[in-house]
Amino acid sequence: MSKDTETDPCVACADQQAETKAPDFDGIHQICPRCGEFKISGTALAVMSKGLGKDKRAKLSGWLLSQNRSGEVPMVTTSNLENILARPIPPLVERATYLLQEAEHGLTSLGDRFNINEPRFLAATYSTDSNDINFLLNLLSEQDLAKSVAIGGLCEITPHGYIQLDELKQKTTPSSQGFVAMWFHKDMDNSFLDGFQTGILQAGYNPVRIDQVEHVNRIDDEIIKQLKASKFVVADFTGHRGGVYFEAGFALGFDIPVFWTCRKDHMSELHFDIRQFNCIDWETPEELSERLSNRIEAVLGPGPHKSN
């Protein structure tokens, strides 16, 4: 450990000793065996000091590690902390899948063993204690995907487990593209440039609008092509264009995350089917940019192009 680091309780999970690095900002920079490496602003720390229960710490710890696994050192601020803590704990099957994926992390050869007692598994599965981990491992064992092989927590991934992991990798898109479905009207030009485009770029992703894509295909074929190539879709219902409803529905059908937005003066006309979603109701491009960027990062984490 260098002279610029020391060991302190982790401020995120509160149950591990973490390496605390000298920060170059107002906040704290730690590396935790459960949460991974992360930064938390001073204002977010002040909010957390009011007390977080085990469930909320499990959500925060899980989100931090997931960002690490995507290659990012996440920064928690007051802007994204609320969204992170408001997210529901993932469904049981999803948490079991996360355990299997985390088990593969760091293995160098097929058949290598992992130790289920390592604290990183608590974060990866959004668990509050080892009882949750054991239940999830039993679930994987019943599906012949992973199993315990020795006392002390030693386990291994089964051949069926490796096949499952390969199938999961094929379904995961490495895309950094965010597709913007919106009303193509001159009154919306500034909203795109200073709102949608800026917000997506600030989150570390690449914004794409179909009328700015060079192609020689039929327009509907190109829309579907771009949708399938996207990490997520931003669907803005200002103007209530039928194409936006179609593109949002198409994305949902392919399990592509959709971020719902609408200018506040058009919210009253929003279709009933869309009202059930958490829609960003914006008034200015600047407000839209900030809220959209925060929402994207809270749900998907910072993109690969996120600036430090």
C-alpha positions in Angstrom: 0.0 0.0 0.0 1.4 3.4 -1.0 1.8 6.4 1.3 -1.2 8.0 -0.5 -3.6 5.2 0.7 -4.9 3.9 4.0 -7.5 1.3 5.1 -10.9 2.4 6.3 -14.4 1.0 6.5 -16.1 1.0 3.1 -18.5 4.0 2.9 -20.8 2.1 0.5 -21.3 -1.4 1.9 -20.2 -0.6 5.5 -19.1 -4.2 6.1 -15.7 -4.4 4.5 -12.3 -2.7 5.0 -11.5 -0.7 1.9 -8.3 0.9 0.6 -8.9 4.7 0.7 -6.9 6.6 -2.0 -6.0 10.3 -1.8 -8.9 12.0 -3.7 -8.4 14.7 -6.3 -11.9 16.0 -5.7 -14.3 16.8 -2.8 -15.2 13.3 -1.7 -13.8 9.9 -1.2 -12.1 7.3 -3.5 -12.0 3.7 -2.3 -11.3 0.2 -3.5 -13.4 -2.4 -1.6 -13.3 -6.2 -1.9 -17.1 -6.2 -2.1 -18.0 -3.0 -4.1 -14.9 -2.6 -6.3 -13.3 0.7 -7.0 -15.5 3.8 -6.8 -15.7 7.5 -6.0 -18.4 9.3 -3.9 -18.8 13.1 -3.8 -18.9 14.9 -0.6 -22.5 16.0 -1.0 -23.5 12.3 -1.7 -21.6 11.2 1.5 -23.6 13.8 3.5 -26.8 12.3 2.2 -25.6 8.8 3.0 -24.6 9.8 6.5 -28.2 10.1 7.4 -28.3 6.3 7.3 -28.8 3.6 4.7 -30.4 0.2 5.5 -28.9 -3.1 4.3 -31.2 -3.3 1.3 -30.1 0.1 0.0 -26.5 -0.6 0.7 -26.9 -3.9 -1.3 -28.3 -1.9 -4.2 -25.5 0.7 -4.1 -22.8 -2.0 -3.7 -24.3 -4.0 -6.6 -24.4 -1.0 -8.9 -20.8 0.0 -8.1 -19.4 -3.5 -8.9 -21.5 -3.7 -12.1 -19.8 -0.5 -13.3 -16.4 -1.9 -12.4 -17.1 -5.0 -14.5 -18.0 -2.7 -17.5 -14.6 -1.1 -17.1 -15.6 2.1 -15.3 -14.7 3.6 -12.0 -18.1 5.1 -11.1 -18.7 8.4 -9.4 -21.7 8.6 -7.0 -23.2 12.0 -6.8 -26.4 13.4 -5.3 -27.8 13.4 -8.8 -27.5 9.7 -9.4 -27.6 8.4 -5.8 -31.4 8.8 -5.5 -32.0 6.8 -8.8 -29.6 4.1 -7.7 -31.3 3.6 -4.4 -34.7 3.7 -5.9 -34.1 0.8 -8.3 -35.7 -2.4 -7.2 -33.6 -5.5 -6.3 -33.3 -7.6 -9.5 -35.5 -10.7 -9.8 -34.3 -13.9 -8.3 -33.4 -15.6 -11.6 -31.5 -12.5 -12.7 -29.5 -12.5 -9.4 -28.6 -16.2 -10.0 -27.3 -15.3 -13.4 -25.2 -12.5 -12.0 -23.7 -15.0 -9.6 -22.7 -17.3 -12.5 -21.2 -14.4 -14.4 -19.2 -13.2 -11.4 -18.0 -16.7 -10.8 -16.4 -16.7 -14.3 -14.7 -13.3 -13.6 -11.0 -13.9 -13.0 -10.9 -17.5 -13.9 -8.0 -18.4 -16.3 -8.9 -21.9 -17.3 -12.0 -24.0 -17.8 -12.6 -26.0 -14.6 -10.9 -23.5 -12.3 -12.6 -23.1 -9.0 -13.9 -20.0 -7.3 -14.7 -19.2 -3.6 -18.3 -18.3 -3.1 -17.4 -16.7 0.3 -15.6 -13.8 -1.4 -17.4 -10.6 -0.6 -17.7 -9.6 -4.3 -20.5 -12.2 -4.7 -22.6 -10.2 -2.2 -22.3 -7.1 -4.5 -22.7 -9.0 -7.8 -26.0 -10.5 -6.6 -27.4 -7.5 -4.7 -27.4 -9.7 -1.6 -27.5 -8.6 2.1 -25.9 -11.7 3.6 -24.5 -15.1 2.9 -27.9 -16.8 3.2 -28.9 -15.1 0.0 -25.7 -16.3 -1.7 -26.2 -19.9 -0.6 -29.8 -19.9 -1.9 -28.7 -18.6 -5.3 -25.9 -21.2 -5.5 -28.4 -23.9 -4.7 -30.6 -22.6 -7.5 -27.7 -22.8 -9.9 -26.8 -26.2 -8.7 -30.4 -27.5 -9.3 -30.0 -26.2 -12.9 -26.6 -27.9 -13.2 -24.9 -24.6 -13.9 -22.5 -24.4 -10.8 -21.9 -26.5 -7.8 -20.0 -26.6 -4.5 -17.0 -29.0 -4.6 -15.2 -28.6 -1.2 -15.6 -27.2 2.2 -14.6 -23.6 2.7 -16.7 -22.2 -0.1 -14.9 -23.7 -3.1 -17.2 -24.1 -6.1 -16.9 -24.6 -9.9 -18.9 -23.8 -13.0 -20.3 -26.9 -14.7 -20.1 -27.6 -18.5 -23.7 -26.6 -18.8 -22.8 -23.4 -16.9 -20.1 -22.5 -19.4 -22.6 -23.1 -22.3 -25.1 -20.8 -20.5 -22.4 -18.1 -20.2 -21.6 -18.3 -23.9 -25.2 -17.8 -24.8 -25.5 -14.8 -22.5 -22.4 -13.2 -24.1 -24.0 -13.6 -27.5 -27.1 -11.8 -26.4 -25.2 -8.9 -24.9 -24.6 -6.0 -27.3 -21.3 -4.1 -26.9 -22.9 -1.1 -28.5 -22.4 2.4 -27.1 -25.1 3.9 -29.4 -28.2 5.6 -28.1 -31.0 5.9 -30.7 -33.1 9.1 -30.4 -36.7 8.7 -31.6 -38.3 12.2 -31.7 -40.3 14.7 -33.7 -38.2 16.0 -36.6 -39.4 19.6 -36.5 -37.3 22.8 -36.7 -38.7 23.8 -33.3 -37.0 20.7 -31.8 -33.5 21.3 -33.3 -32.2 23.0 -30.2 -33.8 20.4 -28.0 -31.9 17.7 -29.8 -28.5 19.6 -29.9 -28.5 21.0 -26.4 -30.8 18.3 -24.8 -30.8 14.8 -26.2 -27.4 14.9 -27.9 -25.7 16.6 -25.0 -27.3 14.4 -22.3 -26.3 11.2 -24.1 -22.8 12.4 -24.8 -22.4 13.4 -21.1 -23.4 9.9 -20.1 -20.6 8.5 -22.3 -22.7 7.2 -25.2 -23.1 8.1 -28.9 -26.4 9.7 -29.9 -27.9 8.7 -33.3 -30.9 10.3 -35.0 -32.1 8.5 -38.1 -32.4 11.6 -40.3 -28.6 12.2 -39.7 -27.6 8.7 -40.7 -26.1 8.2 -44.2 -27.6 5.1 -45.9 -29.1 3.8 -49.1 -31.7 1.5 -47.6 -35.4 1.9 -47.3 -36.0 4.2 -44.3 -38.0 1.7 -42.3 -35.3 -1.0 -42.8 -32.6 1.4 -41.7 -34.6 2.4 -38.6 -34.9 -1.3 -37.6 -31.2 -1.8 -38.3 -30.2 1.2 -36.1 -32.6 0.1 -33.4 -31.1 -3.4 -33.2 -27.6 -1.9 -33.1 -28.4 0.4 -30.2 -27.6 0.0 -26.5 -30.8 1.9 -25.6 -33.5 4.1 -27.1 -34.6 7.6 -26.0 -38.3 8.0 -27.0 -39.5 11.6 -26.9 -43.3 12.0 -27.3 -43.3 15.8 -27.9 -45.6 16.2 -30.9 -46.9 12.6 -30.4 -45.5 11.2 -33.7 -46.6 7.7 -34.6 -43.1 6.7 -35.5 -41.9 7.3 -32.0 -44.6 5.0 -30.6 -43.5 2.3 -33.1 -39.8 2.7 -32.4 -40.3 2.5 -28.6 -42.5 -0.6 -28.9 -40.0 -2.2 -31.2 -37.3 -1.6 -28.7 -39.3 -3.1 -25.9 -40.0 -6.2 -28.0 -36.2 -6.7 -28.3 -35.5 -6.0 -24.6 -33.7 -2.8 -25.5 -33.9 -0.3 -22.6 -36.2 2.7 -23.4 -35.9 6.2 -21.8 -39.2 8.0 -22.0 -39.3 11.8 -22.3 -41.9 14.4 -23.3 -41.9 18.2 -23.2 -44.1 19.3 -20.3 -46.6 21.2 -22.4 -47.3 18.0 -24.4 -47.6 15.7 -21.4 -51.4 16.0 -21.1 -51.8 14.4 -24.6 -49.5 11.4 -23.7 -51.2 8.1 -24.7 -52.6 6.0 -21.9 -50.2 3.1 -22.6 -47.1 5.4 -22.1 -48.3 7.0 -18.8 -47.3 3.9 -16.8 -43.6 4.5 -17.5 -41.4 6.9 -15.6 -41.3 9.8 -18.1 -38.9 12.7 -18.0 -41.1 15.8 -18.3 -38.8 18.6 -19.4 -39.2 22.3 -20.2 -35.8 23.4 -21.4 -33.0 21.6 -23.3 -30.6 22.2 -20.4 -33.0 20.6 -18.0 -33.5 17.7 -20.4 -29.8 17.2 -20.9 -29.1 16.9 -17.2 -32.0 14.7 -16.3 -31.5 12.4 -19.2 -27.8 12.0 -18.6 -28.5 11.2 -14.9 -31.2 8.7 -15.8 -29.0 6.9 -18.4 -26.1 6.6 -16.0 -28.3 5.4 -13.1 -29.8 2.6 -15.2 -27.0 1.6 -17.5 -24.0 3.1 -15.8 -21.5 5.5 -17.5 -20.8 4.7 -21.2 -17.4 3.8 -22.6 -16.9 7.4 -23.7 -17.6 9.0 -20.3 -15.0 11.7 -19.6 -13.3 11.7 -16.2 
